[in-house]
Each structure stands twice: as C-alpha cells, then as structure tokens.
C-alpha cells in the first residue's frame, strides 16, 4: 500500500475510534470472591465501568465491619486491575447501603455514605458530599455529542416496601413466594422529593444519550421482589417526567437480581424505555422471575454488561452486550438513537 494511503487509513481508524464510546457495567459482587470477571472487563478496554450496587455485601450496622468488607474488595488483584485501567463510577443498592431491601429508616445511612464515597475516591468538591444521599450525574463530551450518566439513589429516601398480603391476584407464573405488594396509593416515595427535583433539572440539560443507572430494575413487570414496579406511581412519575422534559435518549442500566436480561417497556405517547440489567459479577440465582417485557436473556452465569455507542452515524447506535466470566458473548442487541427519541 502506498505510504499516503496507509497514513490516510490510520487517520480514518483513529477518527472512528474517537467516535466510539464503550461503557461496561455490572452489580452484585461479593467481597469474598476473587472476582475474575474484572479481568475480562479490562480485556474489552472500556472507557468506563459503572458499579450498579451491591458492590459488596455489607449488611451491618457496625461501620468497622462495613469498612473491613470494602477492604476485602480493595485487596483483590482483579479489582486493582480494573481501577488501574478503567475509569470507575459507582452507585449503591441495599447490601452495600447496609441492610437487605432497606430504605430511609436504616440508622447508619450517613456513616455508610461516607465510607462509600471514600472507597470510590469521590472528589472532595463533589456535590455528593453536600446533599443527602449519593445521587449525581456526569456529562461526557464526544466531539459535538453529549452523553449524560445519571446515578440514582434508590435507598436513602425510599419508604419501606409493602409486604405481600395476597392483594395481587395469584398467577401460575409465580412459582415462588412473593415478598412484596405494589403500593396502590401515592403516599409513598421511591426517590424522595429532593431527588425528584434534582432529576427534573438533569433531564432538562442538553444531552443526546442519557444512561439512567438504578440499583433496582425499572422496565420489568411486577414480580413480587424489589423493583420500581412496587411503586407504580413513582415509575409512572418518571415516565411522565421524560415526556414533560422531552428528554431524548433515555436508557436504564440496572442490577440487583443476579442474572442478566434486557427489558422493553412500551407506554403511550413515549418511545420504548429499554432496561439493561447486568447482575452477577460473582453472585448467582437459581431462577429468573416472570417478565413479559423481557426481550433478551436471562443469562444466569456470572457476567458484565457492555454498551458500545457509535457516534459516527447520522443516528448513533447503541450496541448492548452481555459477556460472561469466560469471555463468551451471551447477548447482543442494538438500539438506534432514533428509536428512543421523540418524533420531530
């Protein structure tokens, strides 16, 4: 190949590389595991890794115990490899918050927050230190495009879950014990008014693609376990807020359930809300719950999620993948930005 063509080819490849964003994500990793999945993540060379909660299994009101469990994670070779090679963002779910299925009544939430932020090297000028809870957002500029990453806090302000009492009609699909019943009144909260007000301001900011990161699944149907479906009025409030703010490009990244799946929630007057669940960095579960909105999965083996955003196209594309701990691709599903935008 003539030298000028070779140089032109290299320039084109570099330009294309600059227009590709790769984001890995996952949840539910136990501090006693070696967590080899992090080494697989590094091999894929993502620009970013997002922890979606249950980053350790703390489950304690003893802050020394909680710190010790974070230290166990910190000492893992695979975790050190991840931090050395990939930018890391994090939110929490119940077990690293400090109590299984817990919410605003957890007595140590302020102490737990300080340990969490210190562990993940939160900058001292970060807004997370200045308000209750750990919610925050980031804007990543990719040439003339903007990627917004919103990390929600679904623990600090959340009311207690409503125990299952038979109000939901029994369905033969539910072959297991149901823990919780959806609220039928609006006198309960999932995010809290402070966080809702902040979220509206975030959705009004200019962005092309918005990744909404939540410890609990959003787009699944009710299944008797923890999810946004236990607070249907709050789930609807989010959908209405997307409509009100005309926020394009919303995708959910979620965890919690110890398996992977992609769900697609379709609702009137709104584009489909996709929910990519990656849960099981080291944890596993023995069944997947019924989910009429599931379009891919479930994947029950340990894994991580990967988004590859190609900004070079007129309508950017988002390739969603699940890779297992043995580096096998298990899911691939591509979404066009035009599919998750309001029609002009």
HUFENTA-V386373 format. One record per helix or strand. SS is the DSSP state (a for helix, b for strand). FROM is the first residue (numbers start at 1). TO is the last residue. Records with the same first field share a line. If there is no record, write none. Layout:
SS=FROM-TO ; FROM-TO
This chain:
a=3-18 ; 37-43 ; 63-74 ; 77-85 ; 94-97 ; 109-119 ; 127-129 ; 193-203 ; 228-245 ; 337-340
b=20-26 ; 48-51 ; 87-90 ; 136-142 ; 145-151 ; 163-163 ; 180-180 ; 209-214 ; 250-254 ; 260-265 ; 273-277 ; 294-299 ; 303-310 ; 317-324 ; 329-336
